Amino acid sequence: MMKNGGIENMCNQMESFINEMQELLKPDKTYIMNGSQHEAENLVDIGMKSQFDDRLVLRELNTTKFPNSYYHRSNSNDVARTEHLTFVCTQDKNFAGCNNNWMNPVIATEKMINLFKGSMKGRTMYVIPFIMGVPGSQYSKTGVQVTDSIYVALSMRIMSRVGNEATTIIKNSACFFRGIHSVGDVNPNRRFIMHFPEKNLVMSFGSGYGGNALLGKKCYSLRIGSYMGLKENWLAEHMIIIGVQSPDGNIVYFLGAFPSACGKTNLALLEPIFKGYKIFTLGDDIAWLHIGADGKLYAINPETGFFGVAPGTSFKTNPIMMRTLTNNKFFPTLFTNTAINNTDNTPWWEGLSDIIPSNMTNWQGYNYDLHSCEPAAHPNSRFTVSIYNCPTLSQEYYNPNGVPISGIIFGGRRSDTIPLVYEATNWSNGVFLASILGSETTAAASGKVGCVRRDPMAMLPFCGYNMVNYFQHWLNIGKQLKNIPKIFMVNWFRKDEQGNFMWPGFRDNSRILKWMLDRINGKVDAIETEIGLLPIPNNIDTDGLNLKPGILHELLSINKEAWLKEILMIDEFYKTFNNKLPNELKLNLQTLKRKFQEK
């Protein structure tokens, strides 16, 4: 039985897709989402009365401290992206590249169809028509996802523009994205996320976790999006978008790419320490980049929400995000796998407060022991919140043409070797530096501390095709630009011999942004070095910053022995691409080697 919450005269192609899904999935009911406020309230009400996996889907939180906010606890085996179960299914295996798991599309389709058959019996199939990007923009894209998860349906409402407007735009088009999702029985042995770039299709089964189930996010906006960008001459990137306003009122727009645990969201919602400076947020995770008619690089954020990691977020580290989480009016905010402070029915996670509440339920639903070595909240616990709640949201977020980019920032977590900040000498050099971006692993991540995991452009898990072609695509984009953005590398995580961080980070990172502004505006010179252009130390504003003598010099230093080891590691990483890398990247590496050999 189909209940149409959307427009009455649905387009034939969309209706055909829904009918096909009803036949395959066998839901008891079908509901087509219309995007209304009444719909959101109704879905929340259903979620608070429904059980899945022996637990309520949603629980209402403290209405005073966290208005319109709800708690969701997932299965303990379903708490993160499952990269080893994520596949790119292209006709040509080489096109997927060594950076992706590949499966023959015929075999993958058969496997998924067998899993999906009848998986929604006894459930409601929610049909989610959505838009990624500003409606009416030439850069926006449309899609339809089906799911049997109320949590996913509500989350997609937060993260994308869902409802009648999307249905109207889709009309009778056959080129909209199709996403098929069912949580199934949440069995990790029956869990797969299959991407079919050539068909504009994703099939996801067996997981309710956001990165695996919100198919408009990483699946469509990055993996499928990067493939579309290659074919249509644009870039889909794992990047923040911010505008930095100086006291004269001029706003310069930056992109920023960082692997996980490198301060990406904190930078996206940074509160500058300098009077007269402002930072406006346009996005914290995904950017679609296009070449404008004026030859500049423009960026839009296709999403409408933040799907952020909760642990470490606090009024000390990210006050703007905390204000966003408590500034809830129209869209419900969801907290997933945090702990619950039973005293006042609020979410809690490590880093939220200095004092650990004495009466808590942990992320698995048990009473939390204050003497436990285990965290109360899962390390990957999340919040899903509307971008419209953000007090620093830029008005240019609504611009259908996007914003012109003047600077691109790449950063990783490195305890040594990599300076606090430096600038690429040109676009080709910047692509090279971004291609070798890496972060040190932690014991929790790999059992081995300090190993550098390369994550080019912070896109290694999300590029939907061969990384070799991806690098060449970046180089080709640069050749078409008339106004080339400056490319900067940053490392907030350098440590001294005692293992202490040498740079305070957080709000003080605005000091580095200020230097970047000065470089873009031609106000300061830089020192040419073997690795790129380093700041003249006096040009970084340290007023009010209590740094020990010599620390800034050390943060900007280049250690020859460390860099010779780094070059060996880069060599090994480049070998994984079977000598197929673009010649420009090989030449940049050769130049880097020569400079240190001559030093």
Secondary structure, DSSP 8 states (H G I E B T S, - for coil): -EEE-S-SS--HHHHHHHHHHHHHH--SEEEE----HHHHHHHHHHHHH-EETTEES-EE--TTTSTTEEEE---TT-SS--GGGEEE--SSHHHH-TTSEE--HHHHHHHHHHHHTTTTTTSEEEEEEEEESSTT-TT-EEEEEEES-HHHHHHHHHHSEESHHHHHHHTT-S-SEEEEEE-TT--GGG-EEEEEGGGTEEEEES--SHHHH-TIIIIIIIIIHHHHHHHHT-EEES-EEEEEE-TTS-EEEEEEE--TTSSHHHHHT---SSTT-EEEEEESS-EEEEE-TTSBEEEE---SEEEEE-TT-STTT-HHHHHHHT--SSS-EEEES-EEETTTTEEE-TTS-SS--SSEE-TTSSB--TT-SS-SS-TT-EEEEEGGG-TTB-GGGG-TT-EEEEEEEEE---SSSS-SEEE-SSHHHHHHHHHT-EEE--HHHHSSTT-EEE-GGG-TTT-SS-HHHHHHHHHHHHHH-SB--EEEEE-TT-B-TTS-BSS--GGGGHHHHHHHHHHHTT-S-EEE-SSSEEE-GGGS--TT----TTHHHHHT---HHHHHHHHHHHHHHHHTTTT-S-HHHHHHHHHHHHHHHH-
